[in-house]
Amino acid sequence: MTLLDTPIARLDGTPATLGDLTGGKPALLVNVASKCGLTPQYAGLEALAEEYEGRFTVVGLPCNQFGGQEPGSSEEIAEFCSATYGVSFPMSEKIEVNGDGRHALYETLVTTPDEGGNAGDVQWNFEKFVISADGGVLARFSPRVEPSDERLRGLIADQVG
């Protein structure tokens, strides 16, 4: 089984795999939250999704583990993201990224070190993982790395050719 085979429901609750959400394209996986100081990053994530549409996928993974900053239901999350940031990229069900309830997807992701060489638990909302089209984890970026960051954008550009 590869990372892309990992089951993860869509935000509306329909069953899927990570591969279904990425559409077989390289992707940026981001644990997101609606009430975080970093929430404005949704605008940059949507800009990336639009710029690379058809060649690269952004996947939002709502998580309420950091300061209770994603308390809403799936419907509330979808409405907030659409109305506030025009989010069109795929979103998963609300998941846990750390601890005993950590989603299987993050069991693999957290083994990847970030730009500082640190692997392990996700530190906060909006931590970013870039994966290749075949599901290989290419890089991990800390929450404060903006979607417009040159290092992140350069890696995406390398993946889409």
LUMTOR-975306 format. One record per residue (C-alpha): y, x, z; residue number from 1. Coordinates in nm, 2 decimals, padded with zeros to 4 digits, m for minus. Layout:
residues N
+--------+--------+--------+-----+
|     c2 |     c1 |     c3 |   i |
+--------+--------+--------+-----+
|      Y |      X |      Z | NUM |
...
+--------+--------+--------+-----+
END
This chain:
residues 161
+--------+--------+--------+-----+
|     c2 |     c1 |     c3 |   i |
+--------+--------+--------+-----+
|  00.00 |  00.00 |  00.00 |   1 |
|  00.35 |  00.13 | m00.08 |   2 |
|  00.68 |  00.04 |  00.07 |   3 |
|  00.74 | m00.20 | m00.21 |   4 |
|  00.43 | m00.40 | m00.11 |   5 |
|  00.56 | m00.46 |  00.24 |   6 |
|  00.59 | m00.84 |  00.30 |   7 |
|  00.94 | m00.96 |  00.39 |   8 |
|  01.06 | m01.31 |  00.35 |   9 |
|  01.38 | m01.39 |  00.17 |  10 |
|  01.68 | m01.52 |  00.38 |  11 |
|  01.58 | m01.88 |  00.28 |  12 |
|  01.23 | m01.82 |  00.43 |  13 |
|  01.03 | m01.80 |  00.11 |  14 |
|  00.76 | m01.53 |  00.11 |  15 |
|  00.83 | m01.21 | m00.08 |  16 |
|  00.77 | m00.84 | m00.08 |  17 |
|  01.03 | m00.56 | m00.08 |  18 |
|  00.94 | m00.51 | m00.44 |  19 |
|  01.02 | m00.88 | m00.51 |  20 |
|  01.37 | m00.82 | m00.35 |  21 |
|  01.44 | m00.50 | m00.54 |  22 |
|  01.32 | m00.63 | m00.87 |  23 |
|  01.14 | m00.30 | m00.95 |  24 |
|  01.47 | m00.11 | m00.95 |  25 |
|  01.60 |  00.17 | m00.72 |  26 |
|  01.77 |  00.01 | m00.42 |  27 |
|  02.00 |  00.05 | m00.13 |  28 |
|  01.85 | m00.11 |  00.19 |  29 |
|  02.11 | m00.20 |  00.46 |  30 |
|  02.06 | m00.36 |  00.80 |  31 |
|  02.36 | m00.60 |  00.81 |  32 |
|  02.55 | m00.81 |  01.06 |  33 |
|  02.82 | m01.07 |  01.03 |  34 |
|  03.02 | m01.00 |  01.35 |  35 |
|  03.04 | m00.62 |  01.35 |  36 |
|  03.34 | m00.39 |  01.30 |  37 |
|  03.15 | m00.25 |  01.00 |  38 |
|  03.10 | m00.60 |  00.84 |  39 |
|  03.38 | m00.54 |  00.59 |  40 |
|  03.13 | m00.30 |  00.42 |  41 |
|  02.99 | m00.61 |  00.26 |  42 |
|  03.27 | m00.59 |  00.01 |  43 |
|  03.17 | m00.24 | m00.09 |  44 |
|  02.81 | m00.34 | m00.10 |  45 |
|  02.88 | m00.63 | m00.33 |  46 |
|  03.10 | m00.40 | m00.55 |  47 |
|  02.80 | m00.16 | m00.59 |  48 |
|  02.57 | m00.46 | m00.67 |  49 |
|  02.80 | m00.58 | m00.94 |  50 |
|  02.87 | m00.23 | m01.09 |  51 |
|  02.50 | m00.15 | m01.12 |  52 |
|  02.37 | m00.50 | m01.19 |  53 |
|  02.04 | m00.49 | m01.37 |  54 |
|  01.99 | m00.12 | m01.29 |  55 |
|  02.01 | m00.10 | m00.91 |  56 |
|  01.97 | m00.35 | m00.63 |  57 |
|  02.14 | m00.38 | m00.29 |  58 |
|  01.92 | m00.55 | m00.03 |  59 |
|  02.08 | m00.69 |  00.29 |  60 |
|  01.85 | m00.70 |  00.59 |  61 |
|  02.01 | m00.91 |  00.87 |  62 |
|  01.95 | m00.78 |  01.22 |  63 |
|  02.07 | m00.90 |  01.56 |  64 |
|  01.96 | m00.60 |  01.77 |  65 |
|  02.30 | m00.43 |  01.80 |  66 |
|  02.54 | m00.61 |  02.03 |  67 |
|  02.41 | m00.95 |  01.92 |  68 |
|  02.63 | m00.92 |  01.61 |  69 |
|  02.41 | m01.13 |  01.38 |  70 |
|  02.35 | m01.44 |  01.60 |  71 |
|  02.35 | m01.70 |  01.32 |  72 |
|  02.07 | m01.89 |  01.15 |  73 |
|  01.97 | m01.80 |  00.80 |  74 |
|  02.19 | m02.08 |  00.67 |  75 |
|  02.49 | m01.96 |  00.86 |  76 |
|  02.43 | m01.60 |  00.75 |  77 |
|  02.41 | m01.71 |  00.38 |  78 |
|  02.72 | m01.92 |  00.41 |  79 |
|  02.92 | m01.64 |  00.58 |  80 |
|  02.82 | m01.38 |  00.32 |  81 |
|  02.88 | m01.60 |  00.03 |  82 |
|  03.21 | m01.75 |  00.14 |  83 |
|  03.36 | m01.44 |  00.30 |  84 |
|  03.24 | m01.16 |  00.07 |  85 |
|  03.09 | m01.33 | m00.24 |  86 |
|  02.76 | m01.17 | m00.17 |  87 |
|  02.52 | m01.21 | m00.46 |  88 |
|  02.26 | m00.95 | m00.38 |  89 |
|  01.93 | m01.04 | m00.22 |  90 |
|  01.90 | m01.08 |  00.15 |  91 |
|  01.59 | m01.09 |  00.37 |  92 |
|  01.50 | m01.29 |  00.67 |  93 |
|  01.65 | m01.17 |  01.00 |  94 |
|  01.44 | m00.88 |  01.12 |  95 |
|  01.42 | m00.62 |  01.39 |  96 |
|  01.47 | m00.25 |  01.29 |  97 |
|  01.39 | m00.09 |  01.63 |  98 |
|  01.15 | m00.14 |  01.92 |  99 |
|  00.82 | m00.32 |  01.96 | 100 |
|  00.92 | m00.59 |  01.71 | 101 |
|  01.03 | m00.34 |  01.45 | 102 |
|  00.96 | m00.48 |  01.10 | 103 |
|  00.69 | m00.29 |  00.91 | 104 |
|  00.94 | m00.19 |  00.65 | 105 |
|  01.13 |  00.01 |  00.91 | 106 |
|  00.82 |  00.18 |  01.04 | 107 |
|  00.84 |  00.39 |  00.72 | 108 |
|  01.22 |  00.40 |  00.68 | 109 |
|  01.30 |  00.55 |  01.02 | 110 |
|  01.08 |  00.85 |  00.95 | 111 |
|  01.34 |  00.97 |  00.70 | 112 |
|  01.61 |  01.19 |  00.85 | 113 |
|  01.98 |  01.11 |  00.79 | 114 |
|  02.24 |  01.35 |  00.65 | 115 |
|  02.25 |  01.52 |  00.99 | 116 |
|  01.87 |  01.58 |  00.99 | 117 |
|  01.80 |  01.31 |  01.25 | 118 |
|  01.51 |  01.07 |  01.20 | 119 |
|  01.41 |  00.79 |  01.44 | 120 |
|  01.56 |  00.46 |  01.55 | 121 |
|  01.83 |  00.30 |  01.35 | 122 |
|  02.16 |  00.37 |  01.53 | 123 |
|  02.37 |  00.07 |  01.45 | 124 |
|  02.44 | m00.20 |  01.19 | 125 |
|  02.49 | m00.09 |  00.83 | 126 |
|  02.26 |  00.21 |  00.83 | 127 |
|  02.17 |  00.27 |  00.47 | 128 |
|  01.85 |  00.38 |  00.29 | 129 |
|  01.82 |  00.46 | m00.08 | 130 |
|  01.48 |  00.41 | m00.23 | 131 |
|  01.36 |  00.49 | m00.58 | 132 |
|  01.22 |  00.24 | m00.82 | 133 |
|  00.86 |  00.33 | m00.71 | 134 |
|  00.96 |  00.28 | m00.34 | 135 |
|  01.00 |  00.64 | m00.23 | 136 |
|  01.27 |  00.69 |  00.04 | 137 |
|  01.53 |  00.93 | m00.11 | 138 |
|  01.80 |  00.93 |  00.16 | 139 |
|  01.93 |  00.78 |  00.48 | 140 |
|  02.30 |  00.74 |  00.55 | 141 |
|  02.47 |  00.66 |  00.88 | 142 |
|  02.64 |  00.33 |  00.94 | 143 |
|  02.99 |  00.47 |  00.90 | 144 |
|  02.91 |  00.60 |  00.55 | 145 |
|  03.10 |  00.36 |  00.33 | 146 |
|  02.94 |  00.21 |  00.01 | 147 |
|  03.21 |  00.40 | m00.18 | 148 |
|  03.11 |  00.74 | m00.04 | 149 |
|  03.07 |  01.00 | m00.31 | 150 |
|  02.74 |  01.13 | m00.18 | 151 |
|  02.59 |  00.78 | m00.18 | 152 |
|  02.73 |  00.69 | m00.52 | 153 |
|  02.61 |  01.02 | m00.66 | 154 |
|  02.26 |  00.95 | m00.55 | 155 |
|  02.27 |  00.60 | m00.70 | 156 |
|  02.41 |  00.73 | m01.03 | 157 |
|  02.12 |  00.98 | m01.04 | 158 |
|  01.87 |  00.70 | m01.00 | 159 |
|  02.02 |  00.47 | m01.27 | 160 |
|  02.06 |  00.75 | m01.52 | 161 |
+--------+--------+--------+-----+
END
